[in-house]
């Protein structure tokens, strides 16, 4: 029985029908992957991906002839991005693998849709929809797997993992998003057997996938499954079942105190021992950005400051995360989170010029007094300017007496 792609708003993006016609319509271009899968599941579509029989150079020419800008975002892999007035469309030439080494693939272009489908990872990601007629082509039972909420590899799972080791982590991410039944036994067994293959991947690719998993609405079940299956041992041995218990408490607190979920680094911190040195080494190991490293260190540094004082030092977001991660009792957490939500970083109401106007001689002493008064002001949780002026007068008198 023929199945058609349901209509959704993304299919009416300005310029999309013109682009499709320019590339040759149903014979030459089809929607593929996530946009087909998510439309069938009635989920929002964020990225429009297409597959085409054209080679990349021809694709560029046809995009330009339709009046759109063509960007060779991944031309070495056959991918061209067409910039439409209101969105971007990624168009990739049909491919088949010539050789793989677990990290990279050497490809050849093809004009056969099934050749292209064979090199994709999961059946639910290998659904193609004709761009004009909407007819869906399913080569490996992806429609049935969507119906059953099952995530299965295309072909032999061990072979597919040997081709690209990242598919282990992708399997757990897609299972967390779309799987509702028991994990496919063959797929899970292959991931467990090949877990050590993850050590051959770049740290950046590992970090990206782990953070994507942790950013999902409720990653607890899949993270627990990964821990129990030994998936983290080769790459993040610090993550243990105790960490999963901490993650469970964090997720419960996110919901209870209406804190926006999806902070993947905060959730990663829940899985790790509270050690600043570990945060530094792990951030370096995973090639985190400077900001990511700074944030993770802040979350795993043991301090017992008052919440607003801590917020002044490390920021409101990091402080809220620290409170949610802490062993404080629930009443204390509730009070602290409420105070932080209402808090806006105040401006210190004293400047060096004010001290000089009060008779202090310009120079290092001004900076020292300013720093001293500001520390007292922060420790006292930001009292009003009259309090600050009183402390400034005392500090000035003390400085003059020395």
N, C-alpha and C positions, 0 to 999 in steps of 0.2 A: 504494500500500500504506500502510495506516495505521501510524503510529509512535507509541508511548506513552512517556511520561516514566518512566524507571526509578525504583524506590523508593530513597529515601535517608533517613538519619536526620533531616535537616532538615525533612522533610515531616511529621514526627510531633511537632513542637514543641507544647508544652502550649497549647491554645487555638486553634491554627491551623485545625482543622476547624470549630470553632464560628464563627470569623470568616468563613470561606468560606461556610458555610451562611447566615449573617446577611446577607451581601452578595449572595446569590442564586444561588450555585453556578455551574455551568458556563456558564450563559447570560449571566452578568453579570460574572464575574471569572476571570482566567487568570493563571498565573505567566508571567513574561516576562523576556527578557534573560539576564543572567549566571547566574541560578540554573538556568535551563533548559539553557543552553549548557554550564555546568560539570558539571551532573548527567550530561548525555549523554557528556561526556568523562571521567566518573568522577573528577572533581576535587572538593575540598572546597568547599562553598557557605557563604559568609560573610554574604551579604546576600540577603534574600528580597524580591523586587520583584514587584508584581502590577499588572495593568492592569484597569480596570473601565469598564463602560458608564455607571455612575452619575456624576453631576456631583459636584464636591467637597463641597458642602453636604450632599447626600444621603449621601455616603460617611461623613461625620462622624457623621451621625445613626445610621446603621446600625452603625458601630463601637461607638458608645456603647450602642446597644440590645443589643449582644452582651456588654456588661459590661466593655469595654476602654476605655482612655484614647485619645483621638484628638488628635494634635498637628498643627497646620497648618504643617508644616515647609517646604513649598514650594507653598502654596495658590495663589500667583500663576501657577504652572505646572501646577496641578491635582493636586499631590501631598500626600497626608495620610499620616502615620505612625501606625499602630496599635501600641500598646504591649501586647504579650502578656506573660504571666508570665515567660517565659524568653528572649524575643527581640523585635525590632521588625520590623514589616512595612510597607514603603512601598507605598502604593496610589495609582496615578495614573490620572486619568480619560483616556479615549481622546481623542486630539487630532489636529488637522490644522493645518498651517502656513497662516497667512493672508499673512504677509510676513516676510522675514528681511533682515538687513543684515550678516551675517558674524559678528556678536557676539551679537545677541539675536533672538528670534523672537516675533512676535505670533501667538497661537494661537486656535483656536476648538475647542470641544468637539464630539465626534463620538460616534456609537454604532456605528461601523463599524470592525472590527478591522483590516482592511487599510489603511484611512486612517491608523491609528496606526502600522502597520508601515512605511508609506512614508516617514515622517519620521525613522525611525531610521537610524543611520549605516551599519552593516555587516550583511550577510546573516546572519552567525552571531549577531548581537545581536537579530534580529527573529524569534526563535522563540517561539511562545506555546504554553502547555500548559494544557488545561482543568484547573481546580484539583481537581475530583473524579474525573473519568474518566481523567485523565492523557493524553488524546489530544493530540498535538502538531499545531499548525498552522504551516505553513512557506510563506510567500508569495513568497519570492525565492530559493529554492535554498540556504538556509542549512544544511540537513542534508547536502547533497552537499558543500558547502564545508568543513564540519566533517570530513567523511570524507577530503577531500583536503588538509586543513590549509591551506586557502586563505582569505585575508582579502580580501573584495571589498566595494566600496561598493554600496549599493542605488541603482540608477539610474545617472545620469551622474556620474562622480566629480568633475568640475570644478564641476558644479552643486551637488553636496552640500557641497563645500568652500566655495563662494561663500556658501552658507547659514550655515555655521559654520566659520570658519577653523581653530578648534582641532582639527577633524577631521584635519588634516594630522598633528599630533603624535599624536593618538589612533590613526591608522592605523599608525604605526611602533610604538607600544606594543602594539597588538593583534597586529601581525605578529610582534613579538618573543616574545609569549606563545604564539601559536597557529599561526603560519606555519612550515612545515617545507620548503616548496618555494621555488622562485624567486618573488619578489614578483609579484603581479598587475601585468602591464605597464601596463595602462590606469590603475590606481590610482597606481602609482609615478610615471608620467609626469605625472599631474594634480597630485600633491603637489609635484613639482619645478617645474612651470609656475607654480603658485600660491604658492610659498614666501614671496614678499614679502607676501602677505596676512597672514602671522603678525605683522607689525609693527602691525597694527590692533588686536591683542588686548591685554588688560590684562597687565601683567607678572606678576601673581599667577597667572593662568591658565597662562601659559607655564611659570613656575617649577614649578607643581604637576605638570604633565604631564612635564616633563623629569626631575624627581626621581622620578616613578613609573617612568619607563623605567629610570633608573639603579638603582633598587631591585630590579629583576628579577634572578633568579638569575644570568644571564649576559648582560649587555646589550652585550657587545663587538661582536658582528656587526651589530646594528641601529644602534648608534652610528656604526660605521664606514660603514655604508650611508648614514646621514644626512649624515655629513661629505662623503662622495664625491658625494652628490646635491645638495649646496649648501643643505640645509635649515637649517643653523645660521647661515649667513651673515647673514641679515637680523636675527637676534635675539641670537645669541651668536657673533660672528665670532672670538672668542678661541679657540674650540674648533677645532682643526686635526687633521690626521692624525698629527702628532707626539704630540698628546694621547692619541689612540687607542692609540699604542704604550705610553704610560705607563699607560693603563688596563689594557692587557693584562698588563703586569708586576704591577700591583696585584692583579688578579683571581687571577693565579697565586700570589701571596704569600698572599692570603686563604685559599686552599685549602691551600697548603703548610704554613702555620703555624696552621691551624685557628682562624682568626679569623672570627667571625660575619660573614657577608656581609650585603649589603643596606643598608650605610651609604651612602646616596645622596650626601650632601655630601662624604664622603671620595672617592667615585668622581668627583664633579664636580671636586674639587680636582686629581685626577689628570689631568683633561683640560685644565687651565688652566696658564699659566705661573706659576712660583713667585714671586709678587709680592703683598705685603701690600696695596699701594695698589689693585691690580686687584681683590683680594678685597673691599675696602671699596666700590669703585664698583659692582662687579657685584652685591653683596648689596643695595645701595641700589636698583639698577636693577630687580632682581627682587623687590623689596619683601619681603626676608627678615625674619624676626623678629629681635629682638635676640640671642637665643641662637644662631640659625642664623648670623647675621653674625659673632658672636664666634668661633664654631667654625670657620667658613671662613677667617677672618683668621688664626687660630692654625695652621691647616693650611698656609697659603701664606706664612707668615712664615719667613724664612731664619734659623735659629739652629742652633748646633752644640753644644748642651748635652748633658751626660750624660743618658741616658734617665730615670733616677729623679729627677734634679734638675729636668728638664723636666716630668715628671709632677707634681711638687710645684707647679710654676708654672701649668700649663695643664690639668691633669687627666690621669688615666690613659687615658681613651678617646682624647682628642686626641693624646696622646703616641704611643700605639700606631699611630694613623693616620699621624702624622708619620713614624714609623719605616718603615712599610710604603710610604709615598710617596717615601721618600728614595732617594738614589743609593748608599747604603751597600752593601757586598758582602753576599752571602747569609749568610755565617757571622756577621757582625756583626748583621744583622737577626735571625737565629735566636736569638742570645744575648740581644739586647735584648728581644725579644718574650717569651721565656721568663721573664726577670727581671720584666718588667712584669706578666705574668699572675699571678706569685706575690706581687706587691707590694700592700700595703695602706697607705694614707696614714697615717703615724705621727703621734702627738700630740707637739708640742714640749714636752719635760719641764721647762719653766722658766716661771715667771710673775713678774709685777712684784712681787708680795708676797714672793717668794723673795729678790729683790734687796734689797728694803728690810730684810728680816730679816737680811741679811748686812751691813747698815750703810750702804746707799746711801740718800741723802735723796730722799724722794718728789718727783717733778717730771719735767720733760722728760728729764733725764739717765737716768731709769729706762727710758723708752721707747727712747732711743737705744742703751743698752747691750743691752736685750732684742733689739732689731732686729739689732744687730751680732752677737750670739751666735747668733741664729737663722740668719742668713745663713751663718755659718761652719759651723753644724750641717748645713744643707742642702747646701752645697758639698762637705762631707765625706761626704755620703750617709747622714745620720741615725745617727751613732754613739750609744752608750748614754748614760744619764744621768750616769754618772761623768765622762765626757768633757765633757759640757755643764757640769757643776758646775766643772770645772777651768777651762774657758774663761770661765765667769762670774766666777770669782774673779780671773782675770787682767784682765778688762775692768773690774771694779769697782776694782781697784787702780790701773789706768790712769786711770779717771775721777776718782778721789779726788786723784790727783797733779796733775791739771790745774787 
